Amino acid sequence: MKETLQELSNDKNEMITVGQIIEAAEKYFAPHVKTIDFDGSITEGKHATMKKLQDFVGAIQTVNEITLHRSASYDNASFSEYIFSFEMKDGSNIHWHEIIRSIWENGQIVKEQYFRG
């Protein structure tokens, strides 16, 4: 049975909330995925996107919070609202209220954009 977009999004969100950020991206990002960060910087292709994500996750010292507040899907888009709080290895702290918009094709994310909440 084919999974609905909401089921795919729910699975991805469940993985992220338990800290499986890399695994969720590996599972759901399409080979030609394009990501757009808060500042407008664009990363294209799964290899480059995974490298950037692995570098970020590798710089985390402590995960203080990953909380999913709500999610929704419509047509080929899913939206997830999170709070992320990390202590980084360089001594800095990150606290994001973030909205993630994912555009899906054939069960994979082809475009993901991150917005400040």
Buried (B, 14 or more C-beta within 10 A) or exposed (E): EEEEBEEBBBBBBEBBBEEBBBEBBBBBBBEEBBBBEEEEEEBEBBEBBBEBBBEBBEEBEEEEEBEBEEBEBEEEBBBBBBBBBBBEEEEEEEEBBBBBBBBBEEEBBBBBBBBEE
